[in-house]
Amino acid sequence: MGEIESELAKLITEGLDLDIDPGSIDPDAPIFGDGLGLDSIDALELGLLLSSTYQITLTPGDQKNHEIFGSLRALGHYVEQHRVTQAH
């Protein structure tokens, strides 16, 4: 698991109060449904967490969301491409 995937796994498990070890999440497994078992309410909460943590905007109902949230790896790839980095 890459750095961004580990970071996201921790954000998801802590932010959504899941009783799962972040390191045990398969980065290629689905996040929703049979994967982590997250539902639409979790999706909204996760969107808010991603927005506040990485300053990325996700639009509810966007067709791309299915792909973006397809797996931890896909989400990590999206976050790396779209997050706002702060200049130091």
N, C-alpha and C positions, 0 to 999 in steps of 0.2 A: 504494500500500500504506500503510495506516495505521500509527501508532506501535506498537500492540500486535501487529499482524501482522508488522512488521519485527522486533520483539523476539522473537516466537515463531519466526520463520524462522531467526534467529541461534541461538536455543536449540536448535532441532531439528537444524540442520546441525552445530553444534559438539558438542552433547550426544550425538548419534548418530554422530558422526565421518563425516558425509557429505561427499563431494567435490563440493559444489554451492555456488555463490554464493548466499547468502541472498536477495539482491536479485533474483535471477532466478526465484524461486518465484512462480508465478501464485497469488494469494490465493484464486481461485475453483476451482483445479484440485484433484482428489482428493489427499489426503495418502497414502493407501494404494493398493495395486494399481498402476494405470497412471499415477497422478500421480507421486509421489516414489518409488514402488516399495517403500514400507515394508511390513514383514510383522508378524505377531503378536508376535514377540520385540521388534521396534522399538516396538510399541504399549505393551508393558509398561514398557520403558525410558522412553518418552516420558511415560507416566503418572507414573512416579517423578520425572522431571525437573519436571513441572508441579506435582506435590505439594510438592516441596522448594522450588521457586522461588516459587510463588504460594499455597501453603498451601490448595490445592483438593483435594478428594477425588473420585476417579473409581473406580467399582466395576467390576472386570473382569466381563465378561459382561452388563453392563447394556444393555438395548435402546437406550437413549439414546446410547450411545457411537458408534454408526454415524452418527448425526446430528452429534454434537459434533465428531467427527474427519472430517466430510465434506469439509472444506476448511480452509485456513489462516484464511479469513475467519470460518467457523463456529466454529472453535476460539478465535479471538480474541474473538468475541462471548461465548462461554461463559466464558472466563477473566475478561473484564471484569465479568461479572455475578456471578461466584462467588469471585473471589480475595479474600484477606484483606488489607486495607490496614493498614499499621502507622501508628498515631497518632504524631505528632511533637510 
